[in-house]
Amino acid sequence: PLPARPEPAIPDVLGALDDRIESEGTQVGLPECIRHDMWTLCNEAVKPISNRIWLEGNLEGRSMTKAQTRELTYQALIEFMDSRSRERSSSILQKEEE
């Protein structure tokens, strides 16, 4: 059987985010651009996350279940977001020092 792929997990996250934004977004002060920013970020993340899932799924010839793939995808997406956030913070600090 083919290994599970991360692509379905990312749209699931975005769907949940859309639902949350529609129900509570304005109440908690989320900016209007959050939905677009998250979609853009997730689109940028698909390829590196897919590569990571494929590599980890093929290490030692193991086969990951759909649940394991989803868990690893969510973990990789969070790490991708964190790395982007650190990159932006570092870039802002460098500009402030100039």
Order of alpha helices (4+ residues) and beta strands (2+ residues): alpha-alpha-alpha
